[in-house]
Amino acid sequence: MRHIQADTVIVGAGLSGLYTALLLDPNREVVLLVKTALKESNSRLAQGGIAAEMNDEKALLKAHIEDTLNAGHHLNDPEAVKLLVNEAQENINLLLQAGVVFDKNERGDLLRTLEGGHSSARVLHSGGDATGKDMMDALQRAVKKRKNIRVFEQSMAVDLAVDENEVHGLSVLDKHGKTVVFSANHVVLATGGIGAIYAASTNASIATGDGIAMALKAGAKVEKMAFVQFHPTAFFKPKDPTNRRFLISEAMRGEGAILRNIAEEAFMVKYHHKKELAPRDVVSQAIHREMYDTWSDHVYLDTRHLDETHLETRFPTIHKELRKHGYILGQDLIPIAPVQHFNIGGIKTNMDGETNLKNLYALGECASTGVHGANRLASNSLLECVVFGRRIAQAINQNPVEKPSKTATFSYVKAAFFHYSPIRKKIRFIVEEYAGIVRKKKGLLQAERELTTLLNTLRSYPNHTARYYETRNMLLIALNLVQDALKRPESIGCHFRLD
C-alpha cells in the first residue's frame, strides 16, 4: 500500500478544485485528485456563464441578492448570499489574471446576457456558449505551471481517515486498482454532482456523488438533498440510450426563445409573469405539466423568429451540436424536455467552506453553502465555486506549512467479483420514477424500501474496486435524497409534491 504526504489534498478538478489549488500558498504541497482525466468535469459542460456584477453600485448588488433569494424561495442563508454577490467582482478579476477570457464588445466592455430569474443582464460568458470549457482550459494551463501542485489522474477517492472528528487523510484507488493512502493536513472535497443516479442528466457520467457519500460515511453533516434542480431545456432525442443529455443554455431564452407545447402553443404566460425567464423550478414544472396535459414526452424551443446568423455566432456549441441531429437554430422547432441538472444540497459548510469535521472542506456542487436555498438561480453555480474556493484557500493559508502530524491507515479485503450494472440500472429507474420533478409520499416510501434492499445486498458483497465504491456512493446518495424528501411534505422550489 503506497503512502504519500501532502499539506492539502483536493478531490476533484473542476472549477472549484482548480481555482482553490491556484490560490493556495505556493509553498504548500498540493495534491489534486482526478477521478478520470483532467479534461473531464461538469464545469467543462457549463454553457451559460457566471453571474457577477462588476461594479460596487449598491442597487445592482442588492438586486442580485434579491434575485438569488427569490429564486431560492428564501430558504437561502442571507449572509452567504450577500457574501456571494459582494465578492463576485474580485474573483472575476482573479479569473482574468489567471488567463480566463470573457466575451467583449467592440469597445472592449464585458458582454452580459440575461437568464431566467435575473432582473438584469449580469451573466458573463466566454466563447458564446463555451464558458465552462474556456474557463477550465485557462485554469488547467495555470495549474500545470505550478510546481507545488501534483495532479493524479485516474485516481478515485474512496474513504476519509477520521479520528475524533478530525480528518487527516484519505484512501484512493489508482488506475491500476492499487490503494494509495494520502496523509494530509487539509482535505477539500470538490467532487461535483449526483447526475448518475438519474436515468437522464446533463451531468458527466462520472457524477456519482462520491464526495457527499464519503462525507456521509465519515460523519459529516449533509443537508437539503431533496432539492434537485432539473434543467428545463435539454435536447430531446427519443430512445436515446445514453445517460447524458445535451443542455441548451438558458441564455437562449434570455435572447428571446419561446417555449411551445406540441400544439405549438406558447404556454409560459399561464405559469409566471416572467414567462420564459421565470426561475428554473417554475419553468421545469410548467413543461412537465404541459407534457402531461398533451400526452407528450417533450415540448419545443422556438427560435424561428430570431436572427439565424446571430444565433450561430452567440451559441456556436449548441448550433454545431443541433446541426449534427438535423436541427438549425432560427429555422426549426427544437424538441426539449427537463432533465436532472444540479444538486442544490450537499455537505453542509460555513462561509469558509469548513464542515463539522476538522480539516475537511467542501465546495461546488457537492457542498451546501447556503447560497441556493430551495432552487438555484441560473449561473450562480460557477460564481459559488470561485467565491468559496477563494475563502477556503484563505482559511487554509492561515495555518502553518508543515508535514502531516498523523499517518492515515486503512485496511481492505478484496472479495470476489460482483456484477454491479444491474444494481446501477435499478437505482436510476427507482430515482427517476419516484424522485423526479414531481413526487408522492407513497412513491418515496417505495423508493426507500427498494434502495435499502439494494444497499443491503451490495454490502453483502464488498469489493475493493472503483466500480463497487461508485455503486455504493450512488445508493447512499439516492437513499439520503429520498429520506430527505420524505421529511418535506410541502412543495417548495425544486421539491414538488403532488400530495
C-alpha positions as CSV (number, residue, x, y, z in Angstrom):
1,M,0.0,0.0,0.0
2,R,1.6,3.2,-1.2
3,H,1.7,6.2,1.2
4,I,2.0,9.9,0.1
5,Q,2.2,13.0,2.3
6,A,0.8,16.4,1.3
7,D,-0.3,19.6,3.0
8,T,-3.6,19.8,1.1
9,V,-5.4,17.2,-0.9
10,I,-8.2,18.4,-3.2
11,V,-10.6,15.8,-4.5
12,G,-11.9,16.9,-7.9
13,A,-10.5,19.1,-10.6
14,G,-13.5,21.0,-11.9
15,L,-13.6,24.8,-11.5
16,S,-13.8,24.5,-7.7
17,G,-10.8,22.3,-7.3
18,L,-8.5,24.1,-9.8
19,Y,-9.3,27.5,-8.6
20,T,-8.8,26.6,-4.9
21,A,-5.4,24.9,-5.8
22,L,-4.2,28.0,-7.6
23,L,-5.0,30.3,-4.6
24,L,-3.2,28.2,-2.0
25,D,0.3,29.3,-0.8
26,P,2.8,28.1,-3.4
27,N,4.9,26.8,-0.5
28,R,2.3,24.2,0.3
29,E,2.4,20.7,-1.2
30,V,-0.9,20.4,-3.0
31,V,-2.3,17.2,-4.5
32,L,-5.2,17.3,-7.0
33,L,-7.0,14.0,-7.4
34,V,-8.9,13.5,-10.6
35,K,-11.2,10.5,-10.9
36,T,-10.8,10.2,-14.7
37,A,-8.9,12.5,-16.9
38,L,-8.2,16.2,-16.1
39,K,-10.3,17.3,-19.1
40,E,-13.5,15.6,-17.8
41,S,-15.8,17.5,-15.4
42,N,-19.2,19.1,-15.2
43,S,-17.6,22.5,-15.1
44,R,-16.4,22.0,-18.7
45,L,-20.0,21.4,-19.8
46,A,-21.3,24.8,-18.4
47,Q,-22.6,26.9,-21.3
48,G,-24.5,29.9,-19.9
49,G,-21.9,31.8,-17.9
50,I,-21.1,33.2,-14.5
51,A,-23.4,35.7,-12.8
52,A,-21.5,38.7,-11.4
53,E,-22.0,42.5,-11.0
54,M,-18.7,44.1,-12.0
55,N,-19.1,47.3,-10.0
56,D,-19.9,48.4,-6.5
57,E,-23.2,50.0,-7.3
58,K,-25.4,49.2,-4.3
59,A,-28.7,48.9,-6.2
60,L,-27.2,46.3,-8.6
61,L,-25.7,44.3,-5.8
62,K,-29.0,44.4,-3.9
63,A,-30.9,43.3,-7.0
64,H,-28.6,40.2,-7.5
65,I,-29.1,39.3,-3.8
66,E,-32.9,39.7,-4.1
67,D,-33.0,37.6,-7.3
68,T,-31.0,34.8,-5.6
69,L,-33.2,34.8,-2.5
70,N,-36.4,34.9,-4.6
71,A,-35.2,32.0,-6.8
72,G,-34.3,30.0,-3.7
73,H,-37.7,30.7,-2.1
74,H,-35.9,32.4,0.8
75,L,-34.6,29.1,2.2
76,N,-31.1,30.5,1.4
77,D,-28.7,31.8,4.1
78,P,-29.0,35.5,3.6
79,E,-25.4,36.2,4.8
80,A,-24.0,33.6,2.4
81,V,-25.9,35.2,-0.4
82,K,-24.6,38.6,0.4
83,L,-21.0,37.2,0.5
84,L,-21.5,35.5,-2.8
85,V,-22.7,38.7,-4.6
86,N,-20.3,41.1,-2.9
87,E,-17.2,39.1,-3.5
88,A,-18.1,38.4,-7.2
89,Q,-16.1,41.2,-8.8
90,E,-12.8,40.5,-7.1
91,N,-13.0,36.8,-8.0
92,I,-13.8,37.6,-11.7
93,N,-10.7,39.8,-11.7
94,L,-8.6,36.9,-10.3
95,L,-10.0,34.7,-13.1
96,L,-9.0,37.3,-15.7
97,Q,-5.5,37.3,-14.1
98,A,-5.4,33.5,-14.4
99,G,-6.0,33.7,-18.1
100,V,-9.7,33.4,-18.5
101,V,-11.1,35.4,-21.4
102,F,-14.7,36.6,-21.2
103,D,-16.5,37.8,-24.3
104,K,-16.4,41.6,-25.0
105,N,-18.0,44.0,-27.4
106,E,-16.1,46.1,-30.0
107,R,-15.4,48.8,-27.3
108,G,-13.7,46.2,-25.1
109,D,-16.6,46.1,-22.5
110,L,-17.5,42.7,-21.0
111,L,-20.7,41.3,-22.6
112,R,-23.5,40.3,-20.4
113,T,-26.6,38.3,-21.0
114,L,-30.0,37.8,-19.3
115,E,-31.1,34.5,-17.9
116,G,-34.1,33.1,-16.1
117,G,-34.8,34.6,-12.6
118,H,-32.4,37.6,-13.2
119,S,-33.8,41.1,-13.1
120,S,-31.0,42.4,-15.3
121,A,-28.3,41.2,-17.7
122,R,-25.4,40.3,-15.4
123,V,-24.2,36.9,-16.8
124,L,-20.7,37.0,-18.2
125,H,-19.8,34.4,-20.8
126,S,-16.9,33.1,-22.9
127,G,-16.8,31.7,-26.4
128,G,-20.5,32.5,-26.8
129,D,-21.8,29.3,-25.1
130,A,-18.5,27.7,-24.1
131,T,-17.9,29.4,-20.8
132,G,-17.1,26.2,-18.8
133,K,-14.7,24.9,-21.4
134,D,-12.8,28.2,-21.8
135,M,-12.5,28.7,-18.0
136,M,-11.3,25.1,-17.5
137,D,-8.7,25.3,-20.3
138,A,-7.3,28.5,-18.8
139,L,-7.1,27.2,-15.2
140,Q,-5.7,23.8,-16.3
141,R,-2.9,25.6,-18.1
142,A,-2.2,27.7,-14.9
143,V,-2.2,24.6,-12.7
144,K,0.3,22.8,-14.9
145,K,2.7,25.7,-14.4
146,R,2.6,25.4,-10.6
147,K,5.4,23.2,-9.3
148,N,3.8,22.7,-5.9
149,I,0.6,21.1,-7.4
150,R,0.8,17.4,-8.3
151,V,-2.1,16.1,-10.4
152,F,-3.1,12.4,-10.0
153,E,-5.4,11.4,-12.8
154,Q,-7.4,8.1,-12.9
155,S,-7.5,8.2,-9.1
156,M,-10.7,7.7,-7.3
157,A,-11.0,8.8,-3.7
158,V,-12.7,6.1,-1.6
159,D,-12.7,6.8,2.2
160,L,-11.7,9.6,4.6
161,A,-9.4,8.9,7.5
162,V,-11.2,10.3,10.6
163,D,-10.0,10.3,14.2
164,E,-12.1,12.1,16.9
165,N,-13.9,14.2,14.3
166,E,-10.7,15.2,12.7
167,V,-9.8,14.3,9.1
168,H,-6.2,13.5,8.4
169,G,-6.1,11.8,5.1
170,L,-7.9,9.6,2.6
171,S,-7.6,6.4,0.6
172,V,-7.5,6.3,-3.2
173,L,-7.7,3.7,-5.9
174,D,-5.2,4.4,-8.7
175,K,-5.6,3.5,-12.4
176,H,-4.2,0.0,-11.7
177,G,-6.7,-0.6,-8.9
178,K,-4.0,-0.3,-6.2
179,T,-4.6,1.5,-3.0
180,V,-2.8,4.8,-2.4
181,V,-3.1,6.4,1.1
182,F,-2.7,10.2,1.4
183,S,-1.9,11.8,4.7
184,A,-2.8,15.5,4.7
185,N,-3.4,18.5,7.0
186,H,-6.3,19.6,4.9
187,V,-8.8,17.7,2.6
188,V,-11.0,19.6,0.2
189,L,-14.0,17.8,-1.4
190,A,-14.9,19.4,-4.8
191,T,-16.3,16.2,-6.4
192,G,-19.3,17.7,-8.2
193,G,-22.8,16.4,-8.7
194,I,-25.0,13.3,-8.5
195,G,-26.4,13.0,-12.0
196,A,-25.5,9.3,-12.4
197,I,-28.3,8.3,-10.0
198,Y,-30.9,9.5,-12.6
199,A,-31.8,7.8,-15.8
200,A,-31.1,11.1,-17.7
201,S,-28.9,14.0,-16.7
202,T,-26.9,16.9,-18.1
203,N,-24.0,15.8,-15.9
204,A,-20.9,13.9,-17.0
205,S,-21.3,10.1,-16.3
206,I,-18.7,10.3,-13.6
207,A,-21.0,12.3,-11.3
208,T,-21.8,9.5,-8.8
209,G,-21.9,11.7,-5.7
210,D,-18.5,10.4,-4.4
211,G,-17.6,13.3,-2.2
212,I,-21.0,13.5,-0.5
213,A,-21.1,9.8,0.1
214,M,-17.6,9.8,1.6
215,A,-18.5,12.7,3.8
216,L,-21.7,10.9,5.0
217,K,-19.8,7.8,5.8
218,A,-17.3,9.8,7.8
219,G,-19.9,11.6,9.8
220,A,-20.1,15.0,8.1
221,K,-23.4,16.8,8.1
222,V,-25.3,16.7,4.8
223,E,-28.5,18.7,4.1
224,K,-31.2,19.7,1.6
225,M,-30.6,16.7,-0.7
226,A,-34.3,16.7,-1.6
227,F,-33.7,19.8,-3.7
228,V,-32.6,18.6,-7.1
229,Q,-32.7,21.1,-9.9
230,F,-34.0,20.0,-13.3
231,H,-32.8,22.0,-16.3
232,P,-35.8,23.0,-18.4
233,T,-34.3,22.7,-21.8
234,A,-32.2,19.6,-22.5
235,F,-32.2,18.5,-26.2
236,F,-34.7,15.6,-26.5
237,K,-33.8,12.6,-28.6
238,P,-36.3,9.7,-28.4
239,K,-34.9,6.3,-27.3
240,D,-31.6,7.9,-26.5
241,P,-29.5,5.0,-24.9
242,T,-27.1,7.4,-23.2
243,N,-27.4,8.8,-19.7
244,R,-26.2,12.3,-20.5
245,R,-28.4,14.8,-22.3
246,F,-27.1,17.8,-24.2
247,L,-28.0,21.0,-22.4
248,I,-29.4,24.0,-24.3
249,S,-28.4,27.1,-22.4
250,E,-30.9,29.2,-20.5
251,A,-29.3,32.2,-22.2
252,M,-31.1,31.2,-25.4
253,R,-34.4,32.2,-23.6
254,G,-32.6,35.3,-22.5
255,E,-32.1,36.1,-26.2
256,G,-35.8,35.7,-26.8
257,A,-36.5,32.0,-27.5
258,I,-40.1,30.9,-26.7
259,L,-41.4,27.6,-25.2
260,R,-44.2,25.9,-27.1
261,N,-46.1,22.7,-26.5
262,I,-46.6,20.0,-29.2
263,A,-49.6,22.0,-30.4
264,E,-47.1,24.9,-30.9
265,E,-48.9,27.0,-28.3
266,A,-46.8,29.3,-26.2
267,F,-47.6,28.4,-22.6
268,M,-45.4,30.1,-20.1
269,V,-47.8,33.0,-19.7
270,K,-50.1,30.7,-17.8
271,Y,-47.5,29.9,-15.2
272,H,-45.4,33.0,-14.4
273,H,-45.4,36.7,-15.2
274,K,-41.8,36.5,-16.4
275,K,-42.8,33.7,-18.8
276,E,-39.7,32.1,-20.3
277,L,-37.5,34.0,-17.9
278,A,-39.1,32.6,-14.8
279,P,-36.8,30.7,-12.3
280,R,-35.8,27.2,-13.4
281,D,-38.0,25.3,-11.0
282,V,-41.1,27.1,-12.3
283,V,-40.2,26.5,-16.0
284,S,-39.3,22.8,-15.5
285,Q,-42.6,22.2,-13.6
286,A,-44.6,24.1,-16.2
287,I,-43.0,22.0,-19.0
288,H,-43.8,18.8,-17.0
289,R,-47.4,19.9,-16.7
290,E,-47.7,20.7,-20.4
291,M,-46.2,17.3,-21.4
292,Y,-48.7,15.6,-19.0
293,D,-51.7,17.6,-20.4
294,T,-50.7,17.0,-24.0
295,W,-49.7,13.3,-23.6
296,S,-46.2,14.1,-24.9
297,D,-42.6,13.4,-23.8
298,H,-41.3,16.8,-25.0
299,V,-42.1,20.4,-25.8
300,Y,-40.4,22.8,-28.3
301,L,-37.9,25.6,-28.0
302,D,-38.8,28.1,-30.7
303,T,-36.1,30.4,-32.2
304,R,-37.6,30.8,-35.7
305,H,-38.4,34.5,-35.0
306,L,-34.8,35.2,-34.1
307,D,-31.9,36.1,-36.4
308,E,-30.2,32.9,-37.6
309,T,-26.8,34.4,-38.1
310,H,-26.8,36.0,-34.6
311,L,-27.8,32.6,-33.0
312,E,-25.0,30.8,-34.7
313,T,-22.5,33.4,-33.5
314,R,-23.9,33.6,-30.0
315,F,-24.3,29.9,-29.5
316,P,-21.7,28.1,-31.6
317,T,-21.5,25.0,-29.5
318,I,-25.3,24.5,-29.4
319,H,-25.6,25.3,-33.1
320,K,-23.0,22.7,-34.0
321,E,-24.5,20.0,-31.9
322,L,-28.0,20.5,-33.1
323,R,-26.9,20.6,-36.8
324,K,-25.5,17.1,-36.2
325,H,-29.1,15.9,-35.4
326,G,-30.7,17.8,-38.3
327,Y,-31.9,20.9,-36.5
328,I,-31.0,24.5,-37.3
329,L,-31.4,27.4,-34.9
330,G,-33.6,30.1,-36.4
331,Q,-35.3,27.6,-38.7
332,D,-36.6,24.6,-36.7
333,L,-38.5,24.0,-33.6
334,I,-36.1,22.2,-31.2
335,P,-37.5,19.3,-29.1
336,I,-36.6,19.7,-25.5
337,A,-37.5,18.2,-22.1
338,P,-36.4,18.8,-18.5
339,V,-33.7,16.5,-17.0
340,Q,-31.7,16.3,-13.8
341,H,-29.1,19.1,-13.8
342,F,-27.8,20.3,-10.4
343,N,-27.8,19.1,-6.8
344,I,-28.8,22.0,-4.5
345,G,-28.0,20.3,-1.2
346,G,-24.8,18.6,-0.1
347,I,-22.2,18.7,2.6
348,K,-23.0,21.4,5.0
349,T,-20.4,24.1,5.3
350,N,-19.9,27.5,6.9
351,M,-18.9,30.6,4.9
352,D,-15.2,29.5,4.8
353,G,-16.1,26.1,3.3
354,E,-15.5,24.3,6.6
355,T,-17.5,21.2,7.5
356,N,-18.3,19.9,11.0
357,L,-15.2,17.7,10.7
358,K,-12.0,19.4,11.4
359,N,-9.6,19.9,8.4
360,L,-12.4,18.9,6.0
361,Y,-13.7,21.4,3.5
362,A,-16.3,21.2,0.7
363,L,-17.3,23.4,-2.2
364,G,-19.0,23.4,-5.5
365,E,-21.9,21.2,-6.3
366,C,-21.1,18.7,-3.6
367,A,-21.4,21.4,-0.9
368,S,-24.3,23.1,0.7
369,T,-23.0,26.6,1.4
370,G,-26.5,28.1,1.9
371,V,-26.5,30.3,-1.2
372,H,-29.1,28.4,-3.3
373,G,-31.9,27.8,-0.9
374,A,-34.6,25.6,-2.5
375,N,-33.7,26.4,-6.1
376,R,-30.5,27.7,-7.7
377,L,-30.5,31.0,-9.7
378,A,-29.0,30.5,-13.1
379,S,-25.3,31.0,-13.4
380,N,-24.7,31.4,-9.7
381,S,-23.1,27.9,-9.5
382,L,-19.8,28.9,-11.2
383,L,-19.7,32.0,-9.0
384,E,-20.2,29.9,-5.9
385,C,-17.2,27.8,-7.0
386,V,-14.8,30.7,-7.1
387,V,-16.1,32.8,-4.2
388,F,-15.9,29.8,-1.8
389,G,-12.8,28.4,-3.4
390,R,-11.0,31.6,-2.5
391,R,-12.4,31.6,1.0
392,I,-11.2,28.0,1.6
393,A,-7.8,28.9,0.3
394,Q,-7.6,31.9,2.6
395,A,-8.7,29.7,5.6
396,I,-6.0,27.1,4.8
397,N,-3.3,29.7,4.2
398,Q,-3.7,31.0,7.7
399,N,-2.3,27.7,9.0
400,P,1.5,27.0,9.2
401,V,3.0,25.0,6.4
402,E,4.2,21.7,7.9
403,K,4.2,18.0,7.4
404,P,1.1,16.0,8.3
405,S,1.3,15.0,12.0
406,K,-0.8,11.8,11.6
407,T,-0.4,8.9,9.2
408,A,-3.7,7.8,7.6
409,T,-4.2,4.0,7.7
410,F,-6.8,1.7,6.0
411,S,-7.5,-2.0,5.7
412,Y,-9.3,-3.5,2.8
413,V,-10.2,-7.1,1.7
414,K,-10.7,-7.7,-2.0
415,A,-13.6,-10.1,-2.4
416,A,-14.9,-12.0,-5.4
417,F,-16.1,-10.0,-8.5
418,F,-19.7,-8.9,-8.4
419,H,-21.7,-7.5,-11.4
420,Y,-22.8,-4.0,-10.5
421,S,-24.5,-2.9,-13.7
422,P,-28.0,-4.3,-12.8
423,I,-27.9,-2.5,-9.5
424,R,-26.9,0.8,-11.1
425,K,-29.8,0.4,-13.6
426,K,-32.2,-0.2,-10.8
427,I,-31.0,2.8,-8.9
428,R,-31.6,5.0,-11.9
429,F,-35.0,3.6,-12.6
430,I,-36.1,4.0,-8.9
431,V,-34.9,7.6,-8.6
432,E,-36.2,8.7,-11.9
433,E,-39.6,7.1,-11.2
434,Y,-40.1,8.2,-7.6
435,A,-37.8,11.2,-7.0
436,G,-38.1,13.2,-10.3
437,I,-39.7,16.6,-10.9
438,V,-42.9,15.6,-9.1
439,R,-43.1,13.2,-6.1
440,K,-45.6,11.5,-3.8
441,K,-45.2,10.1,-0.3
442,K,-46.3,6.6,-1.5
443,G,-43.6,6.6,-4.2
444,L,-40.9,7.9,-2.0
445,L,-41.6,5.2,0.6
446,Q,-41.5,2.6,-2.2
447,A,-38.1,4.1,-3.3
448,E,-36.8,4.0,0.3
449,R,-37.7,0.3,0.6
450,E,-36.2,-0.7,-2.7
451,L,-33.0,1.3,-2.3
452,T,-32.5,-0.1,1.3
453,T,-32.8,-3.6,-0.1
454,L,-30.2,-2.8,-2.8
455,L,-27.8,-1.3,-0.3
456,N,-28.1,-4.3,2.0
457,T,-27.4,-6.6,-1.0
458,L,-24.4,-4.5,-2.0
459,R,-22.9,-4.6,1.5
460,S,-23.1,-8.4,1.4
461,Y,-20.6,-8.4,-1.4
462,P,-18.0,-5.8,-0.6
463,N,-15.3,-5.4,-3.2
464,H,-12.3,-3.1,-3.2
465,T,-12.8,-1.7,-6.7
466,A,-13.8,1.6,-8.2
467,R,-17.0,0.1,-9.6
468,Y,-18.1,-1.1,-6.2
469,Y,-17.5,2.2,-4.5
470,E,-19.3,4.2,-7.2
471,T,-22.3,1.9,-6.8
472,R,-22.1,2.2,-3.0
473,N,-22.0,6.0,-3.3
474,M,-24.9,6.1,-5.7
475,L,-27.0,4.1,-3.3
476,L,-26.0,6.2,-0.3
477,I,-26.8,9.4,-2.2
478,A,-30.1,8.1,-3.6
479,L,-31.3,6.9,-0.2
480,N,-30.3,10.2,1.5
481,L,-32.2,12.1,-1.2
482,V,-35.4,10.1,-0.8
483,Q,-35.3,10.2,3.0
484,D,-34.8,14.0,3.0
485,A,-37.7,14.3,0.5
486,L,-39.9,12.2,2.9
487,K,-39.3,14.8,5.6
488,R,-40.5,17.6,3.3
489,P,-44.3,17.2,2.7
490,E,-44.6,20.8,1.3
491,S,-43.9,21.8,-2.3
492,I,-41.2,24.4,-2.5
493,G,-38.6,25.3,-5.0
494,C,-37.3,22.2,-6.8
495,H,-39.2,19.9,-4.5
496,F,-42.7,19.5,-5.8
497,R,-45.1,17.1,-4.0
498,L,-48.3,16.1,-5.8
499,D,-49.9,15.1,-2.5
